[in-house]
């Protein structure tokens, strides 16, 4: 991959115009004012600061749930910038054209942004940097949304890691290079008017129908919401027991739920790392280490994306290219809508639909079901999650789907097929999670909750359940599906 944007990342071209010329901060997936190196550079430079967000056209567009979140997050960021004395300018279109227009109109002498790591985004940034620097501007980009640049963590062969554990060890050995920066005390506003588009005109909020109410009730979007969630997780007991509790989907506070805030950059990994390793934080070492490992898994995913630009489309392990999927896409809607007849799978898919988020343990269960029970291409799952997750993240989404499919780096073995019944009994032993999201089964005894088809007719009747009508029968037989999957996936091992 071309590393041009990054090789000039920290250089400063000082031949720009007047020292009091405005500085332009280009916000992207860093929708915060604290620990924002690009914003810090602009305010440190003194003079007026122009804050800009561009809704870029072309390339892969964000999904519906992410659009809803972005709408709320930009509203929150705009208010934060206004409190500091500035204004957030909104534009939609081609990034280079918009930046050139604003530079010409305002006479800006410097442009700052925080780096991104997907190939199309990096190519845009490289083009923008070269054009603006050729025009005599100071242009700088910064590491802000990862603790480690993908090219920084090298194995003994001077390449990148393809296995997570040694990657994690290398990161911990290197150590985090800084602490988080505070928010600026003030932003010096640019006095002349700069045309801004209306956020409402972007139509990010769903209409006809507006399905967002359950999601809105679940989340507090924005930088303050992110800080509050981190504070609650670390200091209200959430992280205590995290090593085990993170696998229990019904456990309130068992996970941090910071993923959407990280995806939109409302909080930085530096802020999370600093808070989670604070000397005065009293937390069992195993819980702290497990939580930090989750942060480093995100770093690992971004490294994979950086070195494999087509990670969301192309199998990381080439031997999977010959894999023959079932082609039974008529089963896909049943999976998407949580109507597979397997309660743990259905609970997860309905949680996703209603809240825009799904517990990580359940993501593995529903992912395994799609790929190994239904033998449907993992890319169907990646697309659905991209559209429905509020934390849809290009690197995490692609790397995780390839992991569960067995086609990715350090992937789950092909013969590991999650049994949705035993997974439900183990990680939702009292059935609270299933009963919450599959309420038609709420009166079914625990003994049959994960396999309603095994319940006697009188038990089903007493629970008000009629299989095939009030709750679906299983769309595939577990034992048969498992056998087919083992046979199909074993061939990839033979062809390796």
C-alpha positions as semicolon CSV with decimal commas, in nm:
position;residue;x (nm);y (nm);z (nm)
1;X;0,000;0,000;0,000
2;X;0,118;0,350;-0,082
3;X;0,241;0,515;0,235
4;X;0,282;0,860;0,080
5;X;0,036;1,037;0,310
6;X;0,213;0,904;0,614
7;X;0,573;0,956;0,507
8;X;0,508;1,329;0,496
9;X;0,269;1,316;0,789
10;X;0,472;1,509;1,043
11;X;0,646;1,750;0,805
12;X;0,567;2,120;0,828
13;X;0,583;2,353;0,532
14;X;0,656;2,695;0,674
15;X;0,638;2,887;0,349
16;X;0,266;2,958;0,407
17;X;0,144;3,313;0,413
18;X;0,080;3,545;0,704
19;X;0,117;3,409;1,054
20;X;-0,227;3,542;1,142
21;X;-0,388;3,358;0,851
22;X;-0,665;3,126;0,967
23;X;-0,600;2,760;1,046
24;X;-0,846;2,507;0,910
25;X;-0,924;2,190;1,109
26;X;-1,076;1,912;0,901
27;X;-1,281;1,684;1,128
28;X;-1,353;1,326;1,018
29;X;-1,390;1,028;1,257
30;X;-1,257;1,241;1,545
31;X;-1,570;1,423;1,658
32;X;-1,432;1,559;1,984
33;X;-1,256;1,867;2,115
34;X;-1,046;1,694;2,384
35;X;-0,739;1,491;2,283
36;X;-0,773;1,612;1,926
37;X;-0,417;1,678;1,795
38;X;-0,540;1,853;1,481
39;X;-0,749;2,098;1,682
40;X;-0,463;2,142;1,929
41;X;-0,222;2,228;1,646
42;X;-0,462;2,490;1,512
43;X;-0,518;2,658;1,848
44;X;-0,146;2,641;1,932
45;X;-0,073;2,822;1,606
46;X;-0,279;3,116;1,731
47;X;-0,504;3,319;1,508
48;X;-0,853;3,231;1,383
49;X;-0,959;2,867;1,356
50;X;-1,207;2,733;1,102
51;X;-1,363;2,398;1,199
52;X;-1,491;2,194;0,906
53;X;-1,668;1,862;0,862
54;X;-1,707;1,722;0,510
55;X;-1,963;1,455;0,430
56;X;-1,760;1,301;0,152
57;X;-1,934;1,159;-0,153
58;X;-1,808;0,862;-0,347
59;X;-1,677;0,539;-0,206
60;X;-1,857;0,330;0,051
61;X;-2,123;0,528;0,229
62;X;-2,203;0,468;0,595
63;X;-2,507;0,262;0,687
64;X;-2,843;0,373;0,823
65;X;-2,763;0,330;1,192
66;X;-2,432;0,513;1,152
67;X;-2,607;0,798;0,974
68;X;-2,838;0,837;1,271
69;X;-2,540;0,846;1,508
70;X;-2,346;1,088;1,289
71;X;-2,641;1,327;1,289
72;X;-2,647;1,335;1,668
73;X;-2,270;1,347;1,702
74;X;-2,227;1,643;1,466
75;X;-2,497;1,828;1,658
76;X;-2,309;1,766;1,979
77;X;-1,971;1,864;1,830
78;X;-2,115;2,184;1,689
79;X;-2,240;2,285;2,034
80;X;-1,902;2,206;2,191
81;X;-1,718;2,418;1,936
82;X;-1,963;2,705;1,981
83;X;-1,908;2,699;2,359
84;X;-1,537;2,748;2,291
85;X;-1,604;3,042;2,061
86;X;-1,588;2,873;1,722
87;X;-1,828;2,741;1,461
88;X;-1,852;2,406;1,282
89;X;-1,885;2,443;0,904
90;X;-2,064;2,161;0,724
91;X;-2,009;2,078;0,358
92;X;-2,097;1,780;0,140
93;X;-1,906;1,671;-0,168
94;X;-1,550;1,618;-0,289
95;X;-1,302;1,687;-0,010
96;X;-1,027;1,841;-0,221
97;X;-1,264;2,077;-0,403
98;X;-1,428;2,191;-0,078
99;X;-1,098;2,246;0,099
100;X;-0,959;2,444;-0,192
101;X;-1,273;2,662;-0,203
102;X;-1,255;2,743;0,168
103;X;-0,881;2,808;0,158
104;X;-0,925;3,049;-0,132
105;X;-1,216;3,228;0,034
106;X;-1,060;3,263;0,378
107;X;-0,689;3,288;0,296
108;X;-0,620;3,002;0,536
109;X;-0,251;2,942;0,591
110;X;-0,264;2,598;0,749
111;X;-0,477;2,284;0,731
112;X;-0,471;2,013;0,999
113;X;-0,639;1,675;1,026
114;X;-0,608;1,343;1,208
115;X;-0,512;1,041;1,002
116;X;-0,731;0,759;0,877
117;X;-0,616;0,421;0,750
118;X;-0,846;0,293;0,477
119;X;-0,698;0,303;0,126
120;X;-0,956;0,539;-0,036
121;X;-0,937;0,778;0,258
122;X;-0,558;0,775;0,261
123;X;-0,544;0,839;-0,112
124;X;-0,775;1,138;-0,072
125;X;-0,558;1,269;0,210
126;X;-0,242;1,225;0,004
127;X;-0,393;1,417;-0,289
128;X;-0,519;1,693;-0,061
129;X;-0,185;1,724;0,115
130;X;0,012;1,754;-0,209
131;X;-0,227;2,009;-0,363
132;X;-0,238;2,230;-0,056
133;X;0,134;2,214;0,010
134;X;0,200;2,305;-0,352
135;X;-0,015;2,610;-0,288
136;X;0,217;2,717;-0,006
137;X;0,012;2,608;0,294
138;X;0,125;2,445;0,613
139;X;-0,031;2,100;0,613
140;X;-0,001;1,848;0,896
141;X;-0,171;1,523;0,985
142;X;-0,157;1,346;1,319
143;X;-0,193;1,012;1,491
144;X;-0,506;1,051;1,701
145;X;-0,739;0,754;1,661
146;X;-0,493;0,470;1,712
147;X;-0,232;0,413;1,981
148;X;0,005;0,260;1,728
149;X;0,039;0,341;1,359
150;X;-0,010;0,022;1,154
151;X;0,343;0,043;1,017
152;X;0,500;0,099;1,358
153;X;0,449;-0,250;1,501
154;X;0,678;-0,485;1,309
155;X;0,760;-0,850;1,356
156;X;1,110;-0,998;1,345
157;X;1,093;-1,019;0,966
158;X;1,018;-0,646;0,945
159;X;0,665;-0,727;0,832
160;X;0,330;-0,696;1,004
161;X;0,181;-0,938;1,251
162;X;-0,079;-1,187;1,134
163;X;-0,138;-1,336;1,478
164;X;-0,291;-1,127;1,754
165;X;-0,107;-1,244;2,066
166;X;0,248;-1,155;1,950
167;X;0,109;-0,829;1,814
168;X;-0,033;-0,749;2,157
169;X;0,296;-0,835;2,324
170;X;0,482;-0,608;2,083
171;X;0,244;-0,319;2,154
172;X;0,277;-0,360;2,528
173;X;0,656;-0,371;2,495
174;X;0,657;-0,051;2,288
175;X;0,424;0,125;2,527
176;X;0,181;0,409;2,461
177;X;0,373;0,717;2,351
178;X;0,171;0,994;2,518
179;X;-0,117;1,084;2,740
180;X;-0,437;1,254;2,622
181;X;-0,440;1,627;2,546
182;X;-0,690;1,853;2,720
183;X;-0,954;2,038;2,523
184;X;-0,854;2,391;2,420
185;X;-0,966;2,665;2,655
186;X;-1,101;2,866;2,363
187;X;-1,120;2,874;1,985
188;X;-1,052;3,204;1,814
189;X;-1,332;3,240;1,564
190;X;-1,296;3,346;1,203
191;X;-1,497;3,667;1,182
192;X;-1,604;3,655;0,818
193;X;-1,894;3,436;0,716
194;X;-1,814;3,094;0,569
195;X;-2,107;2,924;0,403
196;X;-2,225;2,613;0,584
197;X;-2,482;2,358;0,477
198;X;-2,768;2,260;0,706
199;X;-2,730;1,929;0,884
200;X;-3,101;1,860;0,836
201;X;-3,055;1,887;0,458
202;X;-2,826;1,585;0,469
203;X;-3,124;1,373;0,580
204;X;-2,918;1,152;0,808
205;X;-3,210;1,102;1,045
206;X;-3,448;0,828;0,927
207;X;-3,798;0,918;0,812
208;X;-4,092;0,717;0,678
209;X;-4,050;0,533;0,903
210;X;-3,844;0,683;1,183
211;X;-3,710;0,366;1,343
212;X;-3,462;0,544;1,568
213;X;-3,657;0,585;1,894
214;X;-3,539;0,257;2,058
215;X;-3,181;0,339;1,956
216;X;-3,210;0,693;2,089
217;X;-3,330;0,557;2,423
218;X;-3,026;0,328;2,439
219;X;-2,744;0,574;2,374
220;X;-2,615;0,913;2,487
221;X;-2,437;1,029;2,174
222;X;-2,145;1,271;2,181
223;X;-1,824;1,347;2,363
224;X;-1,983;1,396;2,704
225;X;-2,180;1,074;2,664
226;X;-1,858;0,891;2,579
227;X;-1,676;1,027;2,884
228;X;-1,971;0,943;3,109
229;X;-1,985;0,589;2,975
230;X;-1,612;0,538;3,034
231;X;-1,638;0,685;3,383
232;X;-1,932;0,461;3,472
233;X;-1,760;0,151;3,339
234;X;-1,436;0,213;3,527
235;X;-1,570;0,353;3,852
236;X;-1,919;0,208;3,898
237;X;-1,801;-0,151;3,901
238;X;-1,838;-0,243;3,534
239;X;-1,476;-0,337;3,487
240;X;-1,474;-0,547;3,805
241;X;-1,521;-0,901;3,682
242;X;-1,482;-0,794;3,318
243;X;-1,281;-1,104;3,226
244;X;-1,588;-1,322;3,277
245;X;-1,878;-1,075;3,275
246;X;-1,799;-0,955;2,921
247;X;-1,934;-1,290;2,797
248;X;-2,271;-1,252;2,969
249;X;-2,507;-1,056;2,742
250;X;-2,769;-1,007;3,015
251;X;-2,513;-0,862;3,256
252;X;-2,578;-0,489;3,295
253;X;-2,251;-0,300;3,274
254;X;-2,058;-0,614;3,184
255;X;-1,910;-0,444;2,880
256;X;-1,796;-0,086;2,827
257;X;-2,019;-0,015;2,523
258;X;-1,762;0,239;2,410
259;X;-1,739;0,099;2,057
260;X;-1,969;0,351;1,880
261;X;-1,801;0,640;2,062
262;X;-1,464;0,509;1,942
263;X;-1,593;0,453;1,588
264;X;-1,692;0,820;1,556
265;X;-1,398;0,947;1,757
266;X;-1,604;1,100;2,036
267;X;-1,340;0,953;2,262
268;X;-0,986;0,852;2,178
269;X;-0,800;0,530;2,261
270;X;-0,548;0,749;2,444
271;X;-0,820;0,872;2,679
272;X;-0,945;0,519;2,740
273;X;-0,597;0,375;2,791
274;X;-0,496;0,651;3,033
275;X;-0,813;0,612;3,238
276;X;-0,792;0,232;3,244
277;X;-0,428;0,236;3,358
278;X;-0,455;0,521;3,609
279;X;-0,253;0,443;3,925
280;X;-0,549;0,514;4,151
281;X;-0,786;0,279;3,965
282;X;-0,850;-0,020;4,186
283;X;-0,928;-0,309;3,955
284;X;-0,816;-0,674;3,943
285;X;-0,523;-0,715;3,706
286;X;-0,696;-0,985;3,499
287;X;-0,993;-0,756;3,434
288;X;-0,772;-0,463;3,340
289;X;-0,557;-0,677;3,109
290;X;-0,862;-0,824;2,937
291;X;-1,011;-0,481;2,877
292;X;-0,685;-0,343;2,739
293;X;-0,663;-0,647;2,513
294;X;-0,994;-0,546;2,357
295;X;-0,850;-0,202;2,280
296;X;-0,548;-0,366;2,119
297;X;-0,772;-0,598;1,912
298;X;-0,906;-0,283;1,749
299;X;-0,547;-0,177;1,675
300;X;-0,479;-0,521;1,527
301;X;-0,782;-0,489;1,301
302;X;-0,664;-0,153;1,170
303;X;-0,321;-0,293;1,099
304;X;-0,483;-0,571;0,896
305;X;-0,693;-0,318;0,705
306;X;-0,392;-0,098;0,634
307;X;-0,196;-0,383;0,480
308;X;-0,500;-0,547;0,318
309;X;-0,705;-0,269;0,160
310;X;-0,978;-0,508;0,037
311;X;-1,027;-0,678;0,372
312;X;-1,404;-0,632;0,361
313;X;-1,431;-0,799;0,021
314;X;-1,136;-1,032;-0,020
315;X;-1,055;-1,340;0,187
316;X;-0,738;-1,282;0,388
317;X;-0,653;-1,649;0,336
318;X;-0,663;-1,712;-0,037
319;X;-0,758;-2,078;0,000
320;X;-1,109;-1,965;0,096
321;X;-1,159;-1,817;-0,251
322;X;-1,257;-2,162;-0,377
323;X;-1,506;-2,223;-0,097
324;X;-1,850;-2,314;-0,228
325;X;-2,121;-2,133;-0,031
326;X;-2,470;-2,278;-0,017
327;X;-2,627;-1,999;-0,218
328;X;-2,947;-2,025;-0,015
329;X;-2,983;-1,650;0,020
330;X;-3,357;-1,700;0,076
331;X;-3,257;-1,786;0,435
332;X;-3,080;-1,454;0,482
333;X;-3,392;-1,251;0,582
334;X;-3,472;-1,501;0,857
335;X;-3,126;-1,443;1,002
336;X;-3,145;-1,065;0,958
337;X;-3,481;-1,034;1,131
338;X;-3,411;-1,278;1,412
339;X;-3,648;-1,549;1,295
340;X;-3,417;-1,850;1,266
341;X;-3,591;-2,056;1,534
342;X;-3,275;-2,057;1,744
343;X;-3,348;-1,828;2,042
344;X;-2,993;-1,713;2,116
345;X;-2,937;-1,620;1,752
346;X;-3,273;-1,447;1,727
347;X;-3,216;-1,254;2,050
348;X;-2,890;-1,116;1,916
349;X;-3,030;-1,015;1,579
350;X;-3,327;-0,844;1,744
351;X;-3,103;-0,663;1,990
352;X;-2,912;-0,533;1,688
353;X;-3,230;-0,421;1,513
354;X;-3,374;-0,244;1,817
355;X;-3,061;-0,089;1,967
356;X;-2,811;-0,064;1,682
357;X;-2,566;-0,274;1,883
358;X;-2,506;-0,636;1,975
359;X;-2,312;-0,794;2,259
360;X;-1,974;-0,921;2,138
361;X;-2,023;-1,282;2,252
362;X;-2,353;-1,290;2,068
363;X;-2,190;-1,140;1,757
364;X;-1,972;-1,450;1,744
365;X;-2,274;-1,677;1,786
366;X;-2,484;-1,514;1,514
367;X;-2,182;-1,486;1,285
368;X;-2,100;-1,851;1,321
369;X;-2,464;-1,939;1,255
370;X;-2,473;-1,742;0,930
371;X;-2,146;-1,879;0,798
372;X;-2,143;-2,233;0,933
373;X;-2,507;-2,329;0,989
374;X;-2,646;-2,157;0,681
375;X;-2,323;-2,173;0,477
376;X;-2,382;-1,818;0,358
377;X;-2,092;-1,596;0,256
378;X;-1,953;-1,392;0,546
379;X;-1,977;-1,083;0,327
380;X;-2,358;-1,093;0,365
381;X;-2,306;-1,054;0,738
382;X;-2,049;-0,782;0,699
383;X;-2,290;-0,581;0,482
384;X;-2,579;-0,623;0,727
385;X;-2,372;-0,520;1,025
386;X;-2,239;-0,223;0,830
387;X;-2,593;-0,098;0,780
388;X;-2,739;-0,176;1,120
389;X;-2,460;-0,123;1,376
390;X;-2,410;0,217;1,534
391;X;-2,050;0,111;1,591
392;X;-1,996;-0,003;1,231
393;X;-1,622;0,022;1,183
394;X;-1,452;-0,070;0,857
395;X;-1,155;-0,243;1,019
396;X;-1,330;-0,413;1,312
397;X;-1,626;-0,526;1,104
398;X;-1,421;-0,685;0,826
399;X;-1,155;-0,840;1,050
400;X;-1,411;-0,984;1,290
401;X;-1,627;-1,136;1,019
402;X;-1,324;-1,296;0,859
403;X;-1,217;-1,423;1,200
404;X;-1,547;-1,599;1,262
405;X;-1,558;-1,735;0,906
406;X;-1,209;-1,881;0,942
407;X;-1,079;-1,690;0,640
408;X;-0,906;-1,413;0,833
409;X;-0,583;-1,354;1,021
410;X;-0,545;-1,559;1,340
411;X;-0,895;-1,687;1,262
412;X;-1,110;-1,926;1,459
413;X;-1,040;-2,285;1,341
414;X;-1,268;-2,413;1,066
415;X;-1,396;-2,690;1,293
416;X;-1,509;-2,446;1,564
417;X;-1,883;-2,416;1,514
418;X;-2,073;-2,236;1,787
419;X;-2,365;-2,442;1,913
420;X;-2,637;-2,179;1,974
421;X;-2,813;-2,394;2,232
422;X;-2,509;-2,464;2,451
423;X;-2,386;-2,107;2,406
424;X;-2,721;-1,982;2,532
425;X;-2,720;-2,214;2,834
426;X;-2,362;-2,121;2,923
427;X;-2,371;-1,746;2,877
428;X;-2,740;-1,671;2,944
429;X;-2,806;-1,934;3,210
430;X;-3,116;-1,768;3,353
431;X;-3,252;-1,680;3,009
432;X;-3,282;-1,307;3,084
433;X;-3,125;-1,201;2,754
434;X;-3,341;-1,430;2,542
435;X;-3,659;-1,339;2,728
436;X;-3,588;-0,968;2,680
437;X;-3,542;-0,981;2,304
438;X;-3,758;-1,284;2,221
439;X;-4,055;-1,210;2,449
440;X;-4,279;-1,468;2,285
441;X;-4,066;-1,729;2,468
442;X;-4,072;-1,556;2,807
443;X;-4,301;-1,813;2,971
444;X;-4,109;-2,115;2,847
445;X;-3,925;-2,306;3,123
446;X;-3,548;-2,267;3,131
447;X;-3,508;-2,632;3,035
448;X;-3,651;-2,568;2,688
449;X;-3,569;-2,201;2,638
450;X;-3,276;-2,260;2,404
451;X;-3,447;-2,540;2,213
452;X;-3,825;-2,478;2,206
453;X;-3,879;-2,757;1,953
454;X;-3,783;-3,009;2,222
455;X;-4,059;-2,895;2,456
456;X;-4,367;-3,122;2,489
457;X;-4,686;-2,993;2,332
458;X;-4,847;-2,922;2,669
459;X;-4,546;-2,714;2,781
460;X;-4,559;-2,513;2,461
461;X;-4,932;-2,464;2,501
462;X;-4,897;-2,349;2,861
463;X;-4,633;-2,097;2,746
464;X;-4,862;-1,967;2,470
465;X;-4,628;-2,088;2,195
466;X;-4,726;-2,243;1,865
467;X;-4,413;-2,328;1,669
468;X;-4,432;-2,212;1,313
469;X;-4,683;-1,942;1,407
470;X;-4,597;-1,751;1,722
471;X;-4,230;-1,850;1,698
472;X;-4,055;-2,005;1,399
473;X;-3,939;-2,361;1,375
474;X;-3,561;-2,396;1,320
475;X;-3,476;-2,304;0,962
476;X;-3,200;-2,568;0,960
477;X;-3,129;-2,876;1,170
478;X;-2,827;-2,812;1,391
479;X;-2,671;-3,158;1,358
480;X;-2,719;-3,175;0,983
481;X;-2,592;-2,820;0,931
482;X;-2,289;-2,884;1,150
483;X;-2,197;-3,194;0,950
484;X;-2,224;-3,010;0,620
485;X;-2,013;-2,724;0,751
486;X;-1,740;-2,950;0,882
487;X;-1,721;-3,127;0,549
488;X;-1,719;-2,806;0,344
489;X;-1,468;-2,621;0,560
490;X;-1,238;-2,925;0,590
491;X;-1,177;-2,898;0,216
492;X;-1,019;-2,558;0,265
493;X;-0,771;-2,717;0,503
494;X;-0,693;-2,991;0,252
495;X;-0,639;-2,733;-0,022
496;X;-0,403;-2,522;0,191
